[in-house]
Structure formats: structure tokens, C-alpha cells
């Protein structure tokens, strides 16, 4: 079981990590909104390895059977490994290649608000929010915790759905009846 969790978690994390690096390095060309769409699409796609891992466990180690709780546990473990890879990738990117990320993001939000005709107070609030996030993200632990919370809810939902869909209980055999798999 541990091998499946680690392998599927690392593959999921690798997919998310590679796409994060690609997206962040082209973010200036595609814009923050498209980057966010690509980012969350990538997170969902990488976490599709959760049901694949649960199914692999069920079929190869569970003799075609798995309970909801076991499936959920496996799915969450794969999700956590994937999320930790995602956090590690972001920390490397943020501190080494993008220390001015929130300055650029704040300027982007201010320009967008100005183009939409927002008040100067709203624009100043957006710039202040970006600076507040920049200060919070300066702490690596807080940075990691907040980054972990980007993909984890998606993985949690996928793990719950996977556990519900893939669960299979053992077939009870009636006396004198041949066992029939469902």
C-alpha cells in the first residue's frame, strides 16, 4: 500500500510541479487570470492520479475489494504527498525566481481596477492587500501552509468522490451458492 501511495503521490506532485514551473515562467505573457485557470486545471489533472491510485490498490492488493474508509485514506495520503510537492515547488520558485511576485500581482490588480473605473480607494486597497500578502509569504512556514491550501481542497473532494465510487465490499456467499462477483 505504501508503495502505491508514494508512487502515485510523487507522480501527481511531479505533474503539478512541472506545470507550475511552466506556468510561472510564461505568466507575464499569458496574464494572471489565464495563469490561475491553467494552474487550477493542472491541479485537478494532477490529482486525477488519486482515483487511479485507489483503483490500483483495490485491484492489486485488495483482491478487488476496498472499503470507503480505506479508499479515502489512500486518496488523502496521495493528495498530501502531491500537495507537499506543490508546496516545495512554490517555495523554490517564490524565493529564488519570483520574490517580486506580489508586487507584480498588486500592480496587475490595480491596473485592472483602474481600467474597470474603480475608485482610488479600491485601487489603494488592492495594492495594500498585495503588500500584506507579500509580508505574510515572507515567512516560509506561513507561505507553505497557505500554498498547501490551494490544491488540498481539490484533492479532498477528489479523494471523497473516488472513495465513494471505487469502494467495493466483499461479496457474501450464501450456503450452497457459487460466489458471483458484482
Backbone bond lengths (Angstrom), bond angles and torsions (degrees), N, CA, C in turn:
res aa  C-N    CA-C-N  psi(-1)  N-CA   C-N-CA  omega(-1)  CA-C   N-CA-C  phi
1 X - - - 1.454 - - 1.521 110.23 -
2 X 1.337 117.14 -43.01 1.462 119.83 -177.90 1.514 111.71 -61.26
3 X 1.333 116.53 -37.99 1.461 120.01 -179.68 1.526 110.53 -62.81
4 X 1.315 117.65 -43.59 1.464 121.19 179.04 1.518 110.38 -62.10
5 X 1.315 116.84 -45.44 1.465 121.16 -179.17 1.527 110.43 -60.62
6 X 1.320 116.22 -48.06 1.463 120.20 -177.58 1.533 110.87 -66.36
7 X 1.325 117.00 -47.09 1.470 120.04 -177.72 1.525 110.94 -62.39
8 X 1.334 117.26 -51.19 1.465 119.52 -178.54 1.525 111.52 -67.67
9 X 1.320 117.92 -35.83 1.463 120.91 177.14 1.519 111.95 -64.69
10 X 1.335 116.36 -42.71 1.466 119.71 179.99 1.528 112.08 -70.49
11 X 1.320 117.21 -38.14 1.468 119.03 176.73 1.529 109.79 -64.22
12 X 1.322 116.64 -44.82 1.463 120.84 177.62 1.526 110.62 -59.98
13 X 1.324 116.09 -44.95 1.463 120.47 178.29 1.518 112.51 -63.94
14 X 1.338 116.76 -36.81 1.462 120.63 179.03 1.526 110.79 -65.76
15 X 1.323 116.64 -42.17 1.470 120.07 178.34 1.531 109.71 -61.18
16 X 1.326 116.62 -48.08 1.468 120.61 179.95 1.526 111.02 -62.57
17 X 1.326 116.93 -40.55 1.456 121.70 -177.87 1.524 111.87 -66.52
18 X 1.320 116.57 -48.88 1.467 120.21 -179.65 1.524 110.13 -59.88
19 X 1.314 116.48 -45.56 1.469 119.31 -179.63 1.527 111.72 -67.37
20 X 1.327 117.63 -32.85 1.464 119.89 177.12 1.525 109.58 -64.08
21 X 1.330 117.39 -46.02 1.458 120.31 179.60 1.527 110.47 -60.96
22 X 1.318 116.92 -45.82 1.464 120.44 179.78 1.528 110.54 -61.09
23 X 1.324 116.33 -48.09 1.466 121.02 -177.90 1.521 111.69 -62.69
24 X 1.323 117.13 -43.61 1.458 119.60 -177.62 1.527 112.40 -67.52
25 X 1.324 116.19 -33.43 1.460 117.73 -179.40 1.526 112.83 -78.48
26 X 1.321 118.07 -16.62 1.472 120.10 175.84 1.528 111.52 -109.45
27 X 1.324 117.04 7.23 1.469 121.60 -175.92 1.526 112.68 -57.98
28 X 1.320 117.25 -37.29 1.468 119.47 -179.67 1.524 111.28 -64.59
29 X 1.330 117.03 -30.75 1.461 120.57 -178.68 1.528 112.53 -84.29
30 X 1.329 117.23 -31.74 1.467 119.27 -175.84 1.519 112.86 -99.19
31 X 1.326 117.60 -15.75 1.458 121.29 179.22 1.529 111.95 90.20
32 X 1.330 114.87 159.18 1.459 120.82 -176.30 1.531 112.85 -67.17
33 X 1.339 117.17 -39.01 1.468 119.31 -178.38 1.530 111.23 -65.15
34 X 1.327 116.46 -48.88 1.466 119.27 178.49 1.523 110.75 -63.38
35 X 1.317 115.76 -37.53 1.467 119.92 177.17 1.523 111.38 -60.67
36 X 1.330 116.58 -40.34 1.471 120.54 178.48 1.527 110.81 -66.69
37 X 1.326 116.87 -41.59 1.471 120.17 178.01 1.526 110.66 -62.99
38 X 1.312 116.05 -45.66 1.465 120.03 178.74 1.529 109.80 -63.54
39 X 1.323 115.96 -41.06 1.463 120.40 -179.47 1.521 112.85 -60.64
40 X 1.324 116.86 -49.72 1.466 118.96 -179.06 1.525 112.07 -71.57
41 X 1.313 117.33 -31.67 1.471 119.38 174.57 1.525 109.55 -63.63
42 X 1.317 115.83 -41.81 1.465 120.84 177.79 1.521 111.22 -63.20
43 X 1.323 116.81 -40.90 1.461 120.31 178.42 1.525 109.90 -60.33
44 X 1.319 116.66 -47.04 1.467 120.26 179.60 1.527 110.00 -61.44
45 X 1.320 117.17 -46.71 1.465 120.32 -178.93 1.525 111.37 -62.34
46 X 1.330 117.05 -42.38 1.469 119.11 -179.74 1.521 111.29 -66.23
47 X 1.325 116.72 -33.19 1.466 119.55 -178.88 1.527 112.97 -82.43
48 X 1.328 117.43 -1.42 1.464 119.19 171.38 1.525 111.06 -69.88
49 X 1.316 115.99 -7.29 1.464 119.71 172.93 1.528 111.06 -75.23
50 X 1.323 117.82 -13.94 1.470 120.67 176.10 1.529 110.56 -63.00
51 X 1.340 119.68 -56.47 1.470 117.38 178.67 1.532 112.25 -62.81
52 X 1.321 117.06 -32.34 1.468 119.17 177.84 1.525 110.49 -63.61
53 X 1.324 117.07 -41.62 1.460 120.94 178.46 1.520 112.63 -67.23
54 X 1.329 116.20 -41.43 1.471 120.41 178.19 1.522 109.99 -63.49
55 X 1.310 116.89 -44.33 1.474 121.05 179.71 1.525 110.91 -64.14
56 X 1.320 116.58 -40.98 1.469 120.26 177.97 1.525 110.32 -60.64
57 X 1.328 116.51 -45.21 1.461 119.21 177.99 1.528 110.01 -60.64
58 X 1.324 116.47 -49.19 1.467 120.68 -178.11 1.522 111.32 -57.07
59 X 1.307 116.79 -46.14 1.454 120.94 -173.94 1.525 113.57 -76.65
60 X 1.332 117.88 -34.10 1.461 120.45 -173.81 1.522 114.51 -101.30
61 X 1.316 117.84 -28.99 1.461 120.00 -176.92 1.525 113.11 -117.28
62 X 1.302 116.93 -18.76 1.461 120.39 -177.86 1.515 113.32 -102.82
63 X 1.322 117.51 10.42 1.465 121.70 -178.03 1.524 111.51 52.86
64 X 1.320 116.09 39.72 1.456 120.91 178.15 1.517 114.05 79.75
65 X 1.329 117.00 8.07 1.468 121.10 -177.72 1.525 109.67 -127.04
66 X 1.307 115.27 145.98 1.464 120.64 174.43 1.524 107.93 -160.87
67 X 1.309 116.20 139.39 1.461 120.31 177.22 1.525 109.31 -83.67
68 X 1.301 115.62 162.46 1.456 120.70 177.79 1.526 110.29 -57.95
69 X 1.332 117.29 -46.86 1.468 120.06 -176.22 1.522 111.92 -66.40
70 X 1.314 118.18 -39.78 1.469 120.53 178.11 1.531 108.74 -64.92
71 X 1.324 117.26 -44.67 1.468 120.99 179.25 1.525 110.63 -62.29
72 X 1.319 116.73 -41.67 1.465 120.78 178.67 1.523 110.32 -63.88
73 X 1.323 117.02 -43.63 1.465 120.61 178.95 1.515 112.20 -60.85
74 X 1.313 116.82 -44.06 1.460 120.98 178.67 1.532 109.71 -64.90
75 X 1.319 116.87 -45.31 1.462 120.96 179.23 1.519 112.38 -61.09
76 X 1.321 117.07 -42.25 1.468 120.18 179.14 1.525 111.63 -68.31
77 X 1.319 116.67 -37.73 1.468 119.61 178.64 1.538 110.62 -64.36
78 X 1.322 116.69 -43.20 1.466 120.36 176.28 1.532 109.49 -61.59
79 X 1.310 116.91 -42.86 1.462 121.99 179.27 1.520 111.41 -60.62
80 X 1.328 117.30 -45.06 1.466 120.66 -178.47 1.528 110.58 -62.80
81 X 1.322 117.67 -43.55 1.468 120.19 178.79 1.530 109.91 -62.35
82 X 1.318 116.83 -44.63 1.460 120.95 178.40 1.531 110.61 -60.62
83 X 1.314 116.79 -44.48 1.469 121.10 -179.81 1.524 111.60 -64.52
84 X 1.320 117.32 -37.96 1.467 120.07 178.11 1.526 110.93 -65.46
85 X 1.324 117.28 -38.14 1.474 120.74 174.50 1.524 110.03 -61.84
86 X 1.329 116.09 -42.91 1.462 122.74 179.52 1.533 109.95 -60.50
87 X 1.327 116.72 -44.97 1.465 121.50 179.84 1.526 110.22 -63.81
88 X 1.314 116.87 -46.09 1.456 120.70 -179.69 1.532 110.54 -59.88
89 X 1.324 116.61 -43.93 1.465 120.67 178.69 1.529 110.78 -61.73
90 X 1.331 116.65 -44.14 1.472 119.60 -179.78 1.522 110.55 -63.89
91 X 1.313 117.29 -42.44 1.472 120.19 -179.06 1.526 109.92 -61.07
92 X 1.327 117.40 -43.07 1.460 120.75 178.06 1.523 110.11 -63.16
93 X 1.317 116.48 -48.35 1.468 120.58 179.62 1.528 111.65 -60.86
94 X 1.312 115.42 -51.03 1.466 120.23 -173.00 1.531 111.57 -62.38
95 X 1.321 116.65 -51.86 1.464 119.41 -174.07 1.527 113.61 -77.02
96 X 1.317 118.33 -25.33 1.459 120.30 -176.16 1.523 114.72 -102.87
97 X 1.321 117.50 -29.68 1.462 119.43 -173.57 1.528 113.87 -122.67
98 X 1.327 118.16 -19.13 1.461 120.02 -173.07 1.535 113.29 -135.70
99 X 1.322 118.45 47.38 1.469 118.03 -178.94 1.528 113.14 -65.14
100 X 1.326 116.76 -16.24 1.465 120.58 179.58 1.532 111.97 -101.78
101 X 1.323 117.76 19.73 1.460 122.07 -177.20 1.525 111.56 -55.46
102 X 1.332 117.87 -48.13 1.465 120.14 -176.07 1.522 112.12 -73.33
103 X 1.325 118.41 -24.91 1.466 119.95 172.62 1.530 109.86 -65.35
104 X 1.337 115.40 -46.21 1.468 119.95 178.39 1.528 111.09 -65.50
105 X 1.326 116.21 -41.57 1.462 119.56 -179.46 1.527 110.68 -64.80
106 X 1.327 117.22 -43.00 1.467 120.91 177.72 1.521 111.54 -61.24
107 X 1.338 116.67 -42.84 1.465 120.48 178.29 1.528 110.47 -64.16
108 X 1.336 116.02 -39.44 1.472 120.17 177.79 1.526 110.78 -62.43
109 X 1.322 116.88 -46.71 1.470 120.75 -179.57 1.522 111.28 -64.58
110 X 1.326 116.34 -39.87 1.469 119.72 178.61 1.527 110.73 -63.98
111 X 1.324 117.26 -43.60 1.463 120.60 178.78 1.525 111.19 -64.22
112 X 1.306 116.49 -39.64 1.467 120.37 178.89 1.531 110.38 -64.99
113 X 1.323 116.54 -45.18 1.469 120.18 178.72 1.524 110.94 -62.91
114 X 1.333 116.33 -41.37 1.458 119.95 179.66 1.530 110.40 -63.73
115 X 1.326 116.94 -41.75 1.471 120.88 178.64 1.524 111.32 -64.92
116 X 1.332 117.01 -30.11 1.461 121.54 178.61 1.528 112.47 -83.75
117 X 1.352 116.38 -1.06 1.461 120.45 177.75 1.521 114.17 81.86
118 X 1.308 117.34 24.67 1.470 120.77 -179.84 1.523 110.51 -70.84
119 X 1.313 114.65 160.31 1.465 120.04 179.68 1.525 110.15 -72.10
120 X 1.329 114.57 161.62 1.472 119.63 178.06 1.529 110.11 -63.37
121 X 1.314 117.36 -32.85 1.461 120.60 178.59 1.534 110.87 -64.24
122 X 1.321 117.04 -40.79 1.474 121.02 178.70 1.528 110.57 -66.20
123 X 1.320 116.19 -38.51 1.465 120.31 178.68 1.524 110.06 -66.15
124 X 1.323 117.11 -43.74 1.465 121.10 178.61 1.531 111.13 -64.13
125 X 1.321 116.38 -36.33 1.468 119.92 177.59 1.528 110.47 -64.21
126 X 1.320 117.73 -41.79 1.465 121.55 178.57 1.527 110.74 -62.33
127 X 1.331 116.72 -41.90 1.464 120.58 178.04 1.530 111.01 -66.35
128 X 1.334 116.56 -40.24 1.469 120.35 178.33 1.528 110.99 -66.13
129 X 1.337 116.83 -39.39 1.474 120.53 177.45 1.528 110.45 -61.49
130 X 1.315 116.99 -43.39 1.465 120.69 179.23 1.525 110.39 -62.01
131 X 1.309 117.38 -40.45 1.467 120.40 178.57 1.540 111.08 -67.42
132 X 1.312 116.33 -37.40 1.466 119.98 177.60 1.532 110.17 -63.71
133 X 1.329 116.64 -43.51 1.461 119.89 176.98 1.531 111.03 -63.84
134 X 1.327 116.63 -38.43 1.461 120.08 178.59 1.529 110.25 -61.17
135 X 1.318 117.04 -41.05 1.465 120.64 178.38 1.523 111.17 -67.08
136 X 1.336 117.07 -41.75 1.467 120.22 179.16 1.524 110.67 -65.11
137 X 1.312 117.19 -42.35 1.463 121.36 -177.57 1.522 112.48 -73.63
138 X 1.329 118.28 -8.75 1.461 120.67 175.04 1.532 110.71 -68.44
139 X 1.336 117.28 -24.03 1.457 122.02 176.32 1.531 108.05 -86.03
140 X 1.344 118.14 113.71 1.472 120.15 -176.08 1.531 114.01 -58.25
141 X 1.315 118.54 -34.48 1.472 120.02 179.91 1.524 111.29 -69.67
142 X 1.312 116.66 -44.68 1.463 120.31 177.57 1.531 110.25 -67.31
143 X 1.314 116.17 -39.51 1.451 121.97 176.59 1.533 109.23 -57.78
144 X 1.329 116.41 -48.62 1.465 121.00 -179.98 1.518 112.55 -63.28
145 X 1.331 116.50 -42.69 1.470 120.08 -179.11 1.525 111.04 -64.47
146 X 1.318 116.70 -42.52 1.467 119.42 -179.65 1.528 110.91 -69.64
147 X 1.324 116.59 -36.13 1.460 120.50 178.53 1.523 110.55 -68.95
148 X 1.333 117.47 -37.50 1.468 121.97 177.74 1.527 110.52 -59.36
149 X 1.321 116.35 -34.55 1.465 120.68 -177.05 1.542 112.99 -76.61
150 X 1.305 118.93 -2.94 1.465 120.06 173.87 1.526 110.54 -75.11
151 X 1.340 118.83 -56.49 1.470 118.22 -177.28 1.524 114.44 -86.42
152 X 1.331 118.53 -22.75 1.466 119.20 -172.05 1.527 114.34 -60.93
153 X 1.328 120.47 -45.21 1.472 118.18 178.37 1.529 113.03 -59.38
154 X 1.321 116.37 -35.95 1.471 120.12 177.44 1.526 108.87 -64.34
155 X 1.329 116.29 -46.16 1.463 120.78 178.80 1.512 112.79 -63.55
156 X 1.329 116.95 -36.47 1.463 120.99 177.86 1.521 110.62 -62.23
157 X 1.314 116.60 -46.23 1.470 120.75 178.93 1.528 110.32 -62.40
158 X 1.332 116.54 -45.19 1.466 119.98 179.91 1.523 110.53 -64.03
159 X 1.333 117.87 -38.83 1.473 120.88 179.57 1.530 111.13 -65.40
160 X 1.322 117.55 -42.10 1.476 121.08 179.38 1.530 110.07 -65.24
161 X 1.317 116.68 -46.45 1.470 119.75 179.44 1.531 110.14 -62.75
162 X 1.327 116.59 -43.87 1.467 120.51 179.60 1.519 111.37 -61.00
163 X 1.320 116.56 -43.83 1.461 120.29 -179.90 1.523 110.89 -62.41
164 X 1.317 116.42 -39.98 1.463 119.90 178.64 1.510 113.36 -68.41
165 X 1.316 116.53 -40.71 1.457 120.81 -176.87 1.531 111.85 -76.98
166 X 1.316 117.07 -38.64 1.461 120.38 -172.30 1.533 114.73 -92.39
167 X 1.316 117.46 -7.09 1.465 117.98 -178.36 1.526 109.93 -64.68
168 X 1.309 114.84 141.69 1.462 121.41 176.60 1.507 107.12 -145.39
169 X 1.305 114.88 124.10 1.457 119.89 178.16 1.517 108.97 -88.76
170 X 1.322 114.79 159.92 1.457 120.47 176.54 1.522 109.22 -65.05
171 X 1.311 115.49 141.57 1.454 121.09 178.77 1.521 107.53 -81.11
172 X 1.331 116.66 127.85 1.469 120.99 178.76 1.520 108.98 -81.89
173 X 1.293 114.17 137.23 1.452 119.36 -178.28 1.525 108.99 -103.25
174 X 1.321 115.45 122.40 1.461 120.41 177.21 1.532 108.54 -77.37
175 X 1.305 116.06 152.89 1.462 121.20 -178.71 1.522 110.13 -57.93
176 X 1.322 115.46 126.13 1.452 119.84 176.52 1.511 114.06 79.96
177 X 1.313 119.36 0.32 1.458 122.99 -178.23 1.521 109.06 -103.79
178 X 1.325 117.79 139.79 1.471 118.84 174.61 1.534 109.35 -70.64
179 X 1.323 115.37 147.27 1.466 119.77 -179.81 1.515 109.93 -75.89
180 X 1.311 116.52 130.12 1.461 123.20 -179.12 1.519 107.75 -120.31
181 X 1.318 116.38 124.58 1.466 120.21 178.52 1.521 109.02 -81.64
182 X 1.308 114.28 143.12 1.463 120.06 179.49 1.493 109.87 -103.71
